[in-house]
Amino acid sequence: MRCPFCGNDDTQVKDSRPTEDKAAIRRRRFCPGCASRFTTFERVQLRELVVVKKNGSRAPFDRDKLERSVLLSTRKRPVEPDRIDRMINGIVRRLESRGENEVKSEIVGGMVMEALANLDQVAYVRFASVYRNFREAKDFEEFVGELGGGGQDD
């Protein structure tokens, strides 16, 4: 494993243990080149997924990108990091177990929306505002109205 600080290719594992949910191995590493310490995670990957975007382009599935977008949505919300990690692991497992190497971005977004709706309503609205490309306050009003059981009577 390459050191993220100095680029040394020869780092040493000092400690390995499973994560709480047993979905990954956490490894503490040491770089003899610069004496830095860092942590890596090893996860099972069932297949190489490719995301097909709305414009037809393809990109390798990036778990870290998914995690960043969820963390941004849940920022400053009372959601435990462990619940977020379990949610992301569940989405990745569902995508990998579909049996297809290619997955449409709409499917990924839909899974995230569904999971966030069950996790935290504010995070759900935050994610939806980007995913559905809200442009005006009216877009938020309509979406939140749908959450409340339908639109408003005028």
Buried (B, 14 or more C-beta within 10 A) or exposed (E): BEBEEEEBEEBEEEEEEEBEEEBBBBBBBBBEBEEBEBEBEEEEEEEEBEBBEEEEEEEEBEBEEBBEBBBEBBEEEEBEEEEBBBBBBEBBEBBBEEEEEEBEBEBBBEBBBEBBBEBBEBBBBBBBBEBEEBEEEEBBEEBEEEEEEEEEEE
